[in-house]
Amino acid sequence: MLKYAETQIIKLKNELLKEFKLKILVKREDENHPLVSGNKWWKLKYNLEEAQKHGHHTLLTFGGAFSNHIYATAAAAKELGLKTIGIIRGEKVLPLNDTLSFAAKCGMNLHFVSREEYRTKHSGEYIDCLHKQFGDFYLIPEGGTNELAVKGCAEFARKKLSKIDFDCVCLPVGTGGTLAGIISGLPTEKKIIGFSVLKNGEFLNEEVKNLVKNFSEKEFSNWHIETDYHFGGYAKKTNELDQFILQMKEQNDLPLEFVYSGKMVAGVFDLISKNYFSSGAKILMLHTGGLRNLGQ
Ligand SMILES: *Cc1c(COP(=O)(O)O)cnc(C)c1O
């Protein structure tokens, strides 16, 4: 099993919070592992167990050139002595960027494919082709989201979040796997708000609903996804977001990055300024990791 470090919960101080009589806690899950940090640790946990249980020595997964999932999978596999193949979207660009050179250093076999080929990654035919080319492997989908990832995140919610005193938990959403796990693992009296980091993220509502249903065989109505805080789209940013991230670092010593956590925290503060939360509410923000993207 991967090493895991317990993570701290910090309390934010801010004039706005005093004015609106709110309490904000941040669960610094980004600190759970130096390389496989944040939600990726929990998404990989049961996938790694499953691969090992069935005697696979190789993992194969998919991602873009800046993918946190590629980075985390490469590091996790190295720690456990597994081989990895990364099917990377787009042409190989040299020198490799930080994500890919790190993955290669961990021993990941990087295999670059055209965007057209990458789009076929869900088809059985394509997976058969990959098996012919690479032999046996355990497949983890793009972004690491599958039922076992939801199971890991549900366990995180149950074991690490349910004892914290809060009313509402906020987290960033990419594929929705993490959100689906949190919904499945928390008591239904907790409110859960996901912040889409993708433009046109409305489709995520259906995705998350299905992920939750498949895993827990239940439907929940204590959650929703905010879709107005994408700041231009996936991995896009604005000056306003940059400024906000700097300010959070200076005022609260809270390090954020612009792809995920920065957008979520900026979204929470915007909702606060719009009087969204009732006075006295205790808000928990989930720091899902990704800090190596700082400054990129
Ligand atoms: C991957 C990632 C997410 C998104 O997780 P999903 O399960 O795909 O929604 C959020 N935050 C960080 C830091 C990530 O790396």
The ligand as a Tripos MOL2 file, in Angstrom:
@<TRIPOS>MOLECULE
LIG
   15    15     1     0     0
SMALL
NO_CHARGES

@<TRIPOS>ATOM
      1 C1         -7.5570   15.5120  -10.6590 C.3       1 LIG1
      2 C2         -7.7730   16.6360   -9.7280 C.ar      1 LIG1
      3 C3         -9.0640   17.0910   -9.3850 C.ar      1 LIG1
      4 C4        -10.3090   16.5780  -10.0500 C.3       1 LIG1
      5 O1        -10.7080   15.3360   -9.5740 O.3       1 LIG1
      6 P1        -11.9130   14.5700  -10.2980 P.3       1 LIG1
      7 O2        -12.0720   13.3340   -9.5070 O.co2     1 LIG1
      8 O3        -11.4290   14.2740  -11.6980 O.co2     1 LIG1
      9 O4        -13.0820   15.4420  -10.3160 O.co2     1 LIG1
     10 C5         -9.1810   18.0960   -8.4270 C.ar      1 LIG1
     11 N1         -8.0840   18.6400   -7.8630 N.ar      1 LIG1
     12 C6         -6.8350   18.2560   -8.1950 C.ar      1 LIG1
     13 C7         -5.6960   18.9410   -7.5580 C.3       1 LIG1
     14 C8         -6.6360   17.2440   -9.1320 C.ar      1 LIG1
     15 O5         -5.3880   16.8870   -9.4500 O.3       1 LIG1
@<TRIPOS>BOND
     1     1     2 1
     2     2     3 ar
     3     2    14 ar
     4     3     4 1
     5     3    10 ar
     6     4     5 1
     7     5     6 1
     8     6     7 2
     9     6     8 1
    10     6     9 1
    11    10    11 ar
    12    11    12 ar
    13    12    13 1
    14    12    14 ar
    15    14    15 1
@<TRIPOS>SUBSTRUCTURE
     1 LIG1         1 GROUP 0 **** ****
